[in-house]
Amino acid sequence: MINLDLIQIIIQGGAVGLLLAFGYLGYRLANRLMVFGFALITNHLSGLNLTLTKVEKTLTRLDESIDRLVRKK
């Protein structure tokens, strides 16, 4: 026959098991979100780096064009 103490132990064991399962799943989800966020930020920063390189080249050409126009006058 099952007494109340045994039922309490089974329920508490199930609660601890659920706590561990949800804790592990939460850890996995947080880890994946951090990896995804890191990849997103890295891609964004590399795109900004390429854009800044293009802007730098354009400003250099613009500076050279202005210098040529000033020398002509």
PyMOL Python script that loads the backbone (N, CA, C, O; Angstrom):
from pymol import cmd

cmd.read_pdbstr("""\
ATOM      1  N   MET A   1       0.838  -1.177   0.000  1.00  0.00           N
ATOM      2  CA  MET A   1       0.000   0.000   0.000  1.00  0.00           C
ATOM      3  C   MET A   1       0.890   1.250   0.000  1.00  0.00           C
ATOM      4  O   MET A   1       1.919   1.292   0.675  1.00  0.00           O
ATOM      5  N   ILE A   2       0.487   2.242  -0.750  1.00  0.00           N
ATOM      6  CA  ILE A   2       1.251   3.481  -0.864  1.00  0.00           C
ATOM      7  C   ILE A   2       0.818   4.431   0.248  1.00  0.00           C
ATOM      8  O   ILE A   2      -0.366   4.734   0.395  1.00  0.00           O
ATOM      9  N   ASN A   3       1.778   4.891   1.019  1.00  0.00           N
ATOM     10  CA  ASN A   3       1.444   5.843   2.075  1.00  0.00           C
ATOM     11  C   ASN A   3       1.734   7.270   1.597  1.00  0.00           C
ATOM     12  O   ASN A   3       2.288   7.455   0.514  1.00  0.00           O
ATOM     13  N   LEU A   4       1.378   8.246   2.368  1.00  0.00           N
ATOM     14  CA  LEU A   4       1.507   9.647   1.975  1.00  0.00           C
ATOM     15  C   LEU A   4       2.964  10.078   1.815  1.00  0.00           C
ATOM     16  O   LEU A   4       3.263  10.925   0.973  1.00  0.00           O
ATOM     17  N   ASP A   5       3.860   9.519   2.597  1.00  0.00           N
ATOM     18  CA  ASP A   5       5.277   9.875   2.475  1.00  0.00           C
ATOM     19  C   ASP A   5       5.832   9.458   1.117  1.00  0.00           C
ATOM     20  O   ASP A   5       6.601  10.203   0.509  1.00  0.00           O
ATOM     21  N   LEU A   6       5.455   8.288   0.642  1.00  0.00           N
ATOM     22  CA  LEU A   6       5.923   7.810  -0.654  1.00  0.00           C
ATOM     23  C   LEU A   6       5.371   8.680  -1.788  1.00  0.00           C
ATOM     24  O   LEU A   6       6.090   8.999  -2.734  1.00  0.00           O
ATOM     25  N   ILE A   7       4.118   9.056  -1.692  1.00  0.00           N
ATOM     26  CA  ILE A   7       3.519   9.946  -2.702  1.00  0.00           C
ATOM     27  C   ILE A   7       4.225  11.294  -2.703  1.00  0.00           C
ATOM     28  O   ILE A   7       4.475  11.863  -3.766  1.00  0.00           O
ATOM     29  N   GLN A   8       4.547  11.805  -1.528  1.00  0.00           N
ATOM     30  CA  GLN A   8       5.242  13.083  -1.424  1.00  0.00           C
ATOM     31  C   GLN A   8       6.628  12.990  -2.052  1.00  0.00           C
ATOM     32  O   GLN A   8       7.044  13.923  -2.739  1.00  0.00           O
ATOM     33  N   ILE A   9       7.344  11.912  -1.844  1.00  0.00           N
ATOM     34  CA  ILE A   9       8.679  11.732  -2.424  1.00  0.00           C
ATOM     35  C   ILE A   9       8.596  11.667  -3.944  1.00  0.00           C
ATOM     36  O   ILE A   9       9.426  12.259  -4.633  1.00  0.00           O
ATOM     37  N   ILE A  10       7.606  10.956  -4.473  1.00  0.00           N
ATOM     38  CA  ILE A  10       7.444  10.855  -5.929  1.00  0.00           C
ATOM     39  C   ILE A  10       7.132  12.220  -6.529  1.00  0.00           C
ATOM     40  O   ILE A  10       7.695  12.587  -7.561  1.00  0.00           O
ATOM     41  N   ILE A  11       6.241  12.972  -5.891  1.00  0.00           N
ATOM     42  CA  ILE A  11       5.876  14.301  -6.399  1.00  0.00           C
ATOM     43  C   ILE A  11       7.071  15.244  -6.333  1.00  0.00           C
ATOM     44  O   ILE A  11       7.321  15.987  -7.283  1.00  0.00           O
ATOM     45  N   GLN A  12       7.813  15.228  -5.231  1.00  0.00           N
ATOM     46  CA  GLN A  12       8.980  16.097  -5.105  1.00  0.00           C
ATOM     47  C   GLN A  12      10.055  15.705  -6.109  1.00  0.00           C
ATOM     48  O   GLN A  12      10.715  16.574  -6.679  1.00  0.00           O
ATOM     49  N   GLY A  13      10.238  14.412  -6.330  1.00  0.00           N
ATOM     50  CA  GLY A  13      11.215  13.959  -7.321  1.00  0.00           C
ATOM     51  C   GLY A  13      10.838  14.409  -8.716  1.00  0.00           C
ATOM     52  O   GLY A  13      11.700  14.800  -9.503  1.00  0.00           O
ATOM     53  N   GLY A  14       9.546  14.356  -9.027  1.00  0.00           N
ATOM     54  CA  GLY A  14       9.080  14.838 -10.328  1.00  0.00           C
ATOM     55  C   GLY A  14       9.291  16.329 -10.478  1.00  0.00           C
ATOM     56  O   GLY A  14       9.658  16.805 -11.552  1.00  0.00           O
ATOM     57  N   ALA A  15       9.060  17.071  -9.401  1.00  0.00           N
ATOM     58  CA  ALA A  15       9.252  18.523  -9.443  1.00  0.00           C
ATOM     59  C   ALA A  15      10.719  18.866  -9.660  1.00  0.00           C
ATOM     60  O   ALA A  15      11.044  19.773 -10.426  1.00  0.00           O
ATOM     61  N   VAL A  16      11.600  18.142  -8.986  1.00  0.00           N
ATOM     62  CA  VAL A  16      13.037  18.389  -9.162  1.00  0.00           C
ATOM     63  C   VAL A  16      13.451  18.026 -10.579  1.00  0.00           C
ATOM     64  O   VAL A  16      14.244  18.733 -11.199  1.00  0.00           O
ATOM     65  N   GLY A  17      12.914  16.927 -11.088  1.00  0.00           N
ATOM     66  CA  GLY A  17      13.222  16.535 -12.463  1.00  0.00           C
ATOM     67  C   GLY A  17      12.758  17.576 -13.461  1.00  0.00           C
ATOM     68  O   GLY A  17      13.481  17.911 -14.399  1.00  0.00           O
ATOM     69  N   LEU A  18      11.545  18.092 -13.261  1.00  0.00           N
ATOM     70  CA  LEU A  18      11.043  19.143 -14.149  1.00  0.00           C
ATOM     71  C   LEU A  18      11.877  20.408 -14.032  1.00  0.00           C
ATOM     72  O   LEU A  18      12.155  21.064 -15.037  1.00  0.00           O
ATOM     73  N   LEU A  19      12.277  20.754 -12.822  1.00  0.00           N
ATOM     74  CA  LEU A  19      13.117  21.930 -12.626  1.00  0.00           C
ATOM     75  C   LEU A  19      14.434  21.785 -13.376  1.00  0.00           C
ATOM     76  O   LEU A  19      14.884  22.717 -14.042  1.00  0.00           O
ATOM     77  N   LEU A  20      15.046  20.615 -13.265  1.00  0.00           N
ATOM     78  CA  LEU A  20      16.303  20.384 -13.979  1.00  0.00           C
ATOM     79  C   LEU A  20      16.099  20.408 -15.488  1.00  0.00           C
ATOM     80  O   LEU A  20      16.917  20.971 -16.216  1.00  0.00           O
ATOM     81  N   ALA A  21      15.017  19.803 -15.959  1.00  0.00           N
ATOM     82  CA  ALA A  21      14.750  19.777 -17.400  1.00  0.00           C
ATOM     83  C   ALA A  21      14.535  21.190 -17.931  1.00  0.00           C
ATOM     84  O   ALA A  21      15.114  21.568 -18.950  1.00  0.00           O
ATOM     85  N   PHE A  22      13.702  21.973 -17.240  1.00  0.00           N
ATOM     86  CA  PHE A  22      13.465  23.345 -17.697  1.00  0.00           C
ATOM     87  C   PHE A  22      14.714  24.207 -17.555  1.00  0.00           C
ATOM     88  O   PHE A  22      14.966  25.078 -18.388  1.00  0.00           O
ATOM     89  N   GLY A  23      15.490  23.973 -16.515  1.00  0.00           N
ATOM     90  CA  GLY A  23      16.748  24.711 -16.364  1.00  0.00           C
ATOM     91  C   GLY A  23      17.709  24.414 -17.493  1.00  0.00           C
ATOM     92  O   GLY A  23      18.346  25.321 -18.028  1.00  0.00           O
ATOM     93  N   TYR A  24      17.818  23.151 -17.858  1.00  0.00           N
ATOM     94  CA  TYR A  24      18.708  22.762 -18.957  1.00  0.00           C
ATOM     95  C   TYR A  24      18.217  23.337 -20.283  1.00  0.00           C
ATOM     96  O   TYR A  24      19.011  23.855 -21.069  1.00  0.00           O
ATOM     97  N   LEU A  25      16.907  23.249 -20.533  1.00  0.00           N
ATOM     98  CA  LEU A  25      16.364  23.804 -21.773  1.00  0.00           C
ATOM     99  C   LEU A  25      16.529  25.323 -21.816  1.00  0.00           C
ATOM    100  O   LEU A  25      16.807  25.886 -22.875  1.00  0.00           O
ATOM    101  N   GLY A  26      16.360  25.982 -20.681  1.00  0.00           N
ATOM    102  CA  GLY A  26      16.583  27.425 -20.629  1.00  0.00           C
ATOM    103  C   GLY A  26      18.029  27.784 -20.914  1.00  0.00           C
ATOM    104  O   GLY A  26      18.310  28.763 -21.606  1.00  0.00           O
ATOM    105  N   TYR A  27      18.946  26.988 -20.379  1.00  0.00           N
ATOM    106  CA  TYR A  27      20.369  27.211 -20.650  1.00  0.00           C
ATOM    107  C   TYR A  27      20.665  27.043 -22.133  1.00  0.00           C
ATOM    108  O   TYR A  27      21.370  27.863 -22.721  1.00  0.00           O
ATOM    109  N   ARG A  28      20.133  25.988 -22.742  1.00  0.00           N
ATOM    110  CA  ARG A  28      20.365  25.739 -24.167  1.00  0.00           C
ATOM    111  C   ARG A  28      19.793  26.874 -25.017  1.00  0.00           C
ATOM    112  O   ARG A  28      20.430  27.322 -25.970  1.00  0.00           O
ATOM    113  N   LEU A  29      18.592  27.336 -24.670  1.00  0.00           N
ATOM    114  CA  LEU A  29      17.965  28.424 -25.410  1.00  0.00           C
ATOM    115  C   LEU A  29      18.778  29.710 -25.276  1.00  0.00           C
ATOM    116  O   LEU A  29      18.995  30.410 -26.265  1.00  0.00           O
ATOM    117  N   ALA A  30      19.222  30.022 -24.079  1.00  0.00           N
ATOM    118  CA  ALA A  30      20.029  31.227 -23.867  1.00  0.00           C
ATOM    119  C   ALA A  30      21.345  31.138 -24.628  1.00  0.00           C
ATOM    120  O   ALA A  30      21.806  32.129 -25.194  1.00  0.00           O
ATOM    121  N   ASN A  31      21.948  29.958 -24.643  1.00  0.00           N
ATOM    122  CA  ASN A  31      23.206  29.770 -25.359  1.00  0.00           C
ATOM    123  C   ASN A  31      23.005  29.973 -26.857  1.00  0.00           C
ATOM    124  O   ASN A  31      23.809  30.643 -27.506  1.00  0.00           O
ATOM    125  N   ARG A  32      21.946  29.404 -27.403  1.00  0.00           N
ATOM    126  CA  ARG A  32      21.686  29.567 -28.840  1.00  0.00           C
ATOM    127  C   ARG A  32      21.378  31.016 -29.181  1.00  0.00           C
ATOM    128  O   ARG A  32      21.811  31.512 -30.221  1.00  0.00           O
ATOM    129  N   LEU A  33      20.640  31.697 -28.322  1.00  0.00           N
ATOM    130  CA  LEU A  33      20.353  33.107 -28.567  1.00  0.00           C
ATOM    131  C   LEU A  33      21.624  33.946 -28.541  1.00  0.00           C
ATOM    132  O   LEU A  33      21.768  34.877 -29.333  1.00  0.00           O
ATOM    133  N   MET A  34      22.548  33.624 -27.638  1.00  0.00           N
ATOM    134  CA  MET A  34      23.812  34.360 -27.593  1.00  0.00           C
ATOM    135  C   MET A  34      24.637  34.106 -28.845  1.00  0.00           C
ATOM    136  O   MET A  34      25.234  35.035 -29.386  1.00  0.00           O
ATOM    137  N   VAL A  35      24.680  32.860 -29.315  1.00  0.00           N
ATOM    138  CA  VAL A  35      25.429  32.535 -30.532  1.00  0.00           C
ATOM    139  C   VAL A  35      24.812  33.252 -31.727  1.00  0.00           C
ATOM    140  O   VAL A  35      25.529  33.818 -32.552  1.00  0.00           O
ATOM    141  N   PHE A  36      23.477  33.230 -31.822  1.00  0.00           N
ATOM    142  CA  PHE A  36      22.794  33.912 -32.919  1.00  0.00           C
ATOM    143  C   PHE A  36      23.036  35.420 -32.856  1.00  0.00           C
ATOM    144  O   PHE A  36      23.304  36.048 -33.880  1.00  0.00           O
ATOM    145  N   GLY A  37      22.943  35.997 -31.667  1.00  0.00           N
ATOM    146  CA  GLY A  37      23.190  37.430 -31.513  1.00  0.00           C
ATOM    147  C   GLY A  37      24.617  37.804 -31.865  1.00  0.00           C
ATOM    148  O   GLY A  37      24.850  38.835 -32.497  1.00  0.00           O
ATOM    149  N   PHE A  38      25.574  36.980 -31.464  1.00  0.00           N
ATOM    150  CA  PHE A  38      26.971  37.239 -31.800  1.00  0.00           C
ATOM    151  C   PHE A  38      27.179  37.202 -33.310  1.00  0.00           C
ATOM    152  O   PHE A  38      27.874  38.056 -33.860  1.00  0.00           O
ATOM    153  N   ALA A  39      26.581  36.221 -33.984  1.00  0.00           N
ATOM    154  CA  ALA A  39      26.707  36.125 -35.442  1.00  0.00           C
ATOM    155  C   ALA A  39      26.062  37.325 -36.120  1.00  0.00           C
ATOM    156  O   ALA A  39      26.605  37.860 -37.087  1.00  0.00           O
ATOM    157  N   LEU A  40      24.916  37.748 -35.621  1.00  0.00           N
ATOM    158  CA  LEU A  40      24.224  38.898 -36.195  1.00  0.00           C
ATOM    159  C   LEU A  40      25.052  40.168 -36.042  1.00  0.00           C
ATOM    160  O   LEU A  40      25.186  40.940 -36.991  1.00  0.00           O
ATOM    161  N   ILE A  41      25.601  40.387 -34.865  1.00  0.00           N
ATOM    162  CA  ILE A  41      26.419  41.580 -34.627  1.00  0.00           C
ATOM    163  C   ILE A  41      27.696  41.536 -35.458  1.00  0.00           C
ATOM    164  O   ILE A  41      28.115  42.560 -35.997  1.00  0.00           O
ATOM    165  N   THR A  42      28.320  40.367 -35.570  1.00  0.00           N
ATOM    166  CA  THR A  42      29.543  40.236 -36.357  1.00  0.00           C
ATOM    167  C   THR A  42      29.275  40.546 -37.824  1.00  0.00           C
ATOM    168  O   THR A  42      30.046  41.266 -38.457  1.00  0.00           O
ATOM    169  N   ASN A  43      28.186  40.007 -38.367  1.00  0.00           N
ATOM    170  CA  ASN A  43      27.845  40.284 -39.763  1.00  0.00           C
ATOM    171  C   ASN A  43      27.552  41.765 -39.967  1.00  0.00           C
ATOM    172  O   ASN A  43      27.951  42.345 -40.976  1.00  0.00           O
ATOM    173  N   HIS A  44      26.861  42.372 -39.018  1.00  0.00           N
ATOM    174  CA  HIS A  44      26.536  43.790 -39.127  1.00  0.00           C
ATOM    175  C   HIS A  44      27.808  44.641 -39.102  1.00  0.00           C
ATOM    176  O   HIS A  44      27.949  45.576 -39.891  1.00  0.00           O
ATOM    177  N   LEU A  45      28.725  44.317 -38.202  1.00  0.00           N
ATOM    178  CA  LEU A  45      29.957  45.097 -38.104  1.00  0.00           C
ATOM    179  C   LEU A  45      30.837  44.915 -39.332  1.00  0.00           C
ATOM    180  O   LEU A  45      31.485  45.869 -39.761  1.00  0.00           O
ATOM    181  N   SER A  46      30.880  43.723 -39.909  1.00  0.00           N
ATOM    182  CA  SER A  46      31.687  43.523 -41.112  1.00  0.00           C
ATOM    183  C   SER A  46      31.075  44.290 -42.280  1.00  0.00           C
ATOM    184  O   SER A  46      31.800  44.825 -43.118  1.00  0.00           O
ATOM    185  N   GLY A  47      29.736  44.347 -42.341  1.00  0.00           N
ATOM    186  CA  GLY A  47      29.082  45.149 -43.379  1.00  0.00           C
ATOM    187  C   GLY A  47      29.396  46.624 -43.213  1.00  0.00           C
ATOM    188  O   GLY A  47      29.634  47.322 -44.198  1.00  0.00           O
ATOM    189  N   LEU A  48      29.398  47.104 -41.984  1.00  0.00           N
ATOM    190  CA  LEU A  48      29.757  48.501 -41.736  1.00  0.00           C
ATOM    191  C   LEU A  48      31.207  48.777 -42.110  1.00  0.00           C
ATOM    192  O   LEU A  48      31.526  49.851 -42.620  1.00  0.00           O
ATOM    193  N   ASN A  49      32.082  47.814 -41.859  1.00  0.00           N
ATOM    194  CA  ASN A  49      33.491  47.977 -42.195  1.00  0.00           C
ATOM    195  C   ASN A  49      33.668  48.119 -43.703  1.00  0.00           C
ATOM    196  O   ASN A  49      34.436  48.967 -44.157  1.00  0.00           O
ATOM    197  N   LEU A  50      32.965  47.295 -44.485  1.00  0.00           N
ATOM    198  CA  LEU A  50      33.044  47.396 -45.944  1.00  0.00           C
ATOM    199  C   LEU A  50      32.509  48.740 -46.430  1.00  0.00           C
ATOM    200  O   LEU A  50      33.083  49.351 -47.331  1.00  0.00           O
ATOM    201  N   THR A  51      31.419  49.193 -45.839  1.00  0.00           N
ATOM    202  CA  THR A  51      30.844  50.477 -46.226  1.00  0.00           C
ATOM    203  C   THR A  51      31.796  51.620 -45.899  1.00  0.00           C
ATOM    204  O   THR A  51      31.948  52.542 -46.701  1.00  0.00           O
ATOM    205  N   LEU A  52      32.430  51.576 -44.748  1.00  0.00           N
ATOM    206  CA  LEU A  52      33.385  52.628 -44.389  1.00  0.00           C
ATOM    207  C   LEU A  52      34.585  52.638 -45.325  1.00  0.00           C
ATOM    208  O   LEU A  52      35.112  53.705 -45.639  1.00  0.00           O
ATOM    209  N   THR A  53      35.022  51.476 -45.772  1.00  0.00           N
ATOM    210  CA  THR A  53      36.126  51.403 -46.725  1.00  0.00           C
ATOM    211  C   THR A  53      35.727  52.066 -48.041  1.00  0.00           C
ATOM    212  O   THR A  53      36.519  52.806 -48.626  1.00  0.00           O
ATOM    213  N   LYS A  54      34.509  51.808 -48.510  1.00  0.00           N
ATOM    214  CA  LYS A  54      34.031  52.430 -49.750  1.00  0.00           C
ATOM    215  C   LYS A  54      33.913  53.942 -49.592  1.00  0.00           C
ATOM    216  O   LYS A  54      34.271  54.693 -50.500  1.00  0.00           O
ATOM    217  N   VAL A  55      33.413  54.391 -48.445  1.00  0.00           N
ATOM    218  CA  VAL A  55      33.284  55.832 -48.198  1.00  0.00           C
ATOM    219  C   VAL A  55      34.660  56.484 -48.167  1.00  0.00           C
ATOM    220  O   VAL A  55      34.832  57.588 -48.685  1.00  0.00           O
ATOM    221  N   GLU A  56      35.635  55.822 -47.571  1.00  0.00           N
ATOM    222  CA  GLU A  56      36.993  56.357 -47.518  1.00  0.00           C
ATOM    223  C   GLU A  56      37.570  56.509 -48.922  1.00  0.00           C
ATOM    224  O   GLU A  56      38.197  57.524 -49.226  1.00  0.00           O
ATOM    225  N   LYS A  57      37.366  55.518 -49.772  1.00  0.00           N
ATOM    226  CA  LYS A  57      37.857  55.605 -51.153  1.00  0.00           C
ATOM    227  C   LYS A  57      37.162  56.731 -51.907  1.00  0.00           C
ATOM    228  O   LYS A  57      37.802  57.455 -52.669  1.00  0.00           O
ATOM    229  N   THR A  58      35.861  56.880 -51.700  1.00  0.00           N
ATOM    230  CA  THR A  58      35.109  57.941 -52.365  1.00  0.00           C
ATOM    231  C   THR A  58      35.587  59.311 -51.902  1.00  0.00           C
ATOM    232  O   THR A  58      35.741  60.218 -52.719  1.00  0.00           O
ATOM    233  N   LEU A  59      35.821  59.471 -50.607  1.00  0.00           N
ATOM    234  CA  LEU A  59      36.312  60.758 -50.105  1.00  0.00           C
ATOM    235  C   LEU A  59      37.708  61.070 -50.628  1.00  0.00           C
ATOM    236  O   LEU A  59      38.031  62.231 -50.879  1.00  0.00           O
ATOM    237  N   THR A  60      38.533  60.049 -50.792  1.00  0.00           N
ATOM    238  CA  THR A  60      39.867  60.258 -51.351  1.00  0.00           C
ATOM    239  C   THR A  60      39.761  60.744 -52.792  1.00  0.00           C
ATOM    240  O   THR A  60      40.457  61.678 -53.187  1.00  0.00           O
ATOM    241  N   ARG A  61      38.886  60.107 -53.581  1.00  0.00           N
ATOM    242  CA  ARG A  61      38.699  60.545 -54.972  1.00  0.00           C
ATOM    243  C   ARG A  61      38.127  61.953 -55.023  1.00  0.00           C
ATOM    244  O   ARG A  61      38.529  62.749 -55.872  1.00  0.00           O
ATOM    245  N   LEU A  62      37.204  62.274 -54.138  1.00  0.00           N
ATOM    246  CA  LEU A  62      36.621  63.608 -54.092  1.00  0.00           C
ATOM    247  C   LEU A  62      37.677  64.645 -53.737  1.00  0.00           C
ATOM    248  O   LEU A  62      37.706  65.728 -54.321  1.00  0.00           O
ATOM    249  N   ASP A  63      38.534  64.324 -52.792  1.00  0.00           N
ATOM    250  CA  ASP A  63      39.615  65.235 -52.412  1.00  0.00           C
ATOM    251  C   ASP A  63      40.559  65.470 -53.582  1.00  0.00           C
ATOM    252  O   ASP A  63      40.985  66.600 -53.820  1.00  0.00           O
ATOM    253  N   GLU A  64      40.888  64.412 -54.311  1.00  0.00           N
ATOM    254  CA  GLU A  64      41.762  64.560 -55.477  1.00  0.00           C
ATOM    255  C   GLU A  64      41.095  65.397 -56.556  1.00  0.00           C
ATOM    256  O   GLU A  64      41.756  66.209 -57.204  1.00  0.00           O
ATOM    257  N   SER A  65      39.792  65.213 -56.757  1.00  0.00           N
ATOM    258  CA  SER A  65      39.067  66.008 -57.756  1.00  0.00           C
ATOM    259  C   SER A  65      39.039  67.480 -57.364  1.00  0.00           C
ATOM    260  O   SER A  65      39.221  68.349 -58.216  1.00  0.00           O
ATOM    261  N   ILE A  66      38.816  67.766 -56.097  1.00  0.00           N
ATOM    262  CA  ILE A  66      38.805  69.155 -55.636  1.00  0.00           C
ATOM    263  C   ILE A  66      40.189  69.770 -55.794  1.00  0.00           C
ATOM    264  O   ILE A  66      40.306  70.925 -56.203  1.00  0.00           O
ATOM    265  N   ASP A  67      41.234  69.020 -55.477  1.00  0.00           N
ATOM    266  CA  ASP A  67      42.596  69.530 -55.650  1.00  0.00           C
ATOM    267  C   ASP A  67      42.870  69.849 -57.114  1.00  0.00           C
ATOM    268  O   ASP A  67      43.492  70.869 -57.410  1.00  0.00           O
ATOM    269  N   ARG A  68      42.422  69.002 -58.035  1.00  0.00           N
ATOM    270  CA  ARG A  68      42.632  69.264 -59.464  1.00  0.00           C
ATOM    271  C   ARG A  68      41.881  70.511 -59.899  1.00  0.00           C
ATOM    272  O   ARG A  68      42.409  71.309 -60.674  1.00  0.00           O
ATOM    273  N   LEU A  69      40.654  70.692 -59.413  1.00  0.00           N
ATOM    274  CA  LEU A  69      39.877  71.878 -59.780  1.00  0.00           C
ATOM    275  C   LEU A  69      40.515  73.148 -59.228  1.00  0.00           C
ATOM    276  O   LEU A  69      40.507  74.183 -59.894  1.00  0.00           O
ATOM    277  N   VAL A  70      41.061  73.080 -58.030  1.00  0.00           N
ATOM    278  CA  VAL A  70      41.697  74.259 -57.433  1.00  0.00           C
ATOM    279  C   VAL A  70      42.957  74.617 -58.207  1.00  0.00           C
ATOM    280  O   VAL A  70      43.243  75.799 -58.403  1.00  0.00           O
ATOM    281  N   ARG A  71      43.714  73.620 -58.649  1.00  0.00           N
ATOM    282  CA  ARG A  71      44.951  73.880 -59.403  1.00  0.00           C
ATOM    283  C   ARG A  71      44.659  74.479 -60.769  1.00  0.00           C
ATOM    284  O   ARG A  71      45.475  75.243 -61.284  1.00  0.00           O
ATOM    285  N   LYS A  72      43.527  74.158 -61.366  1.00  0.00           N
ATOM    286  CA  LYS A  72      43.188  74.691 -62.688  1.00  0.00           C
ATOM    287  C   LYS A  72      42.906  76.186 -62.626  1.00  0.00           C
ATOM    288  O   LYS A  72      43.149  76.893 -63.604  1.00  0.00           O
ATOM    289  N   LYS A  73      42.402  76.682 -61.509  1.00  0.00           N
ATOM    290  CA  LYS A  73      42.052  78.104 -61.408  1.00  0.00           C
ATOM    291  C   LYS A  73      43.236  78.927 -61.159  1.00  0.00           C
ATOM    292  O   LYS A  73      43.126  80.148 -61.047  1.00  0.00           O
TER     293      LYS A  73
END
""", "prot")
cmd.dss("prot")
cmd.show_as("cartoon", "prot")
cmd.util.cbc("prot")
cmd.orient("prot")
